[in-house]
Amino acid sequence: MDRVTRAQSTDAWLDVLQQLMPQGIAWPRDLDANQTRLLRALATSLADIDALTDALQQETTPEQSRLLLGEYEQYLGLPECSEQPLSLMERQAIAVEKDLRKGRLQAWNIEQRAKDLGFRITVKEHFPHHCLRGCTYPLYEEKYRHLLRVIVHDIPEAEGNQLECTLTQFKLGGKYYEFIYKGSD
């Protein structure tokens, strides 16, 4: 992103401040005058703020963010169940992925999210019986209407903490997960 103007230097800000001061004997503009020293201190602060605003202009998206990455992470609900410290590049990549993520509540997407984490799962939804369903459709109680069965394949239950933590963050209000571990006891 190119800008027409860049952050102004301390000397440029000092010049601006001196031009704003009234003219006369009581308002000296000599470099060693007390007033100029005071204005130079203000000019230094203004130059720092100007440079910071230039830096913040690059922070408009998570992939470019450094200073505001913590705020992006807070807004996106990150970190997600990660216990190891991550580098800046990894944190930016995770923020971008979550910012662009779509369709998080469908069963296929839950399975894809688990696959991205390195797990193989199957999600089963139970729909209530009604008059348009066949006679052989199972009669599930109403309490199962909002329960998604997550069948985790080939890992022991003790290793599924990250999966359970991550998927629990994606559940829709009123929906619940039942984790069933198969194949590695």
Buried (B, 14 or more C-beta within 10 A) or exposed (E): EEEEEEBBBBEBBBBEBBEEBEEEEEEBBEEEEEBBEEBBEEBBEBBEEBBEEBEEEEBEEBEBBEEBBEEBBEEBEBBBBBEEEEEEEEBBBBBBEBBEEEEBEEBEBBBBBBEEBEBEBBBEEBEEEEEEEEEEEEEEEEEBEBBBBBBBBEBEEEEBEBBBEBBEEBBEEEEEBEBBBEEEE
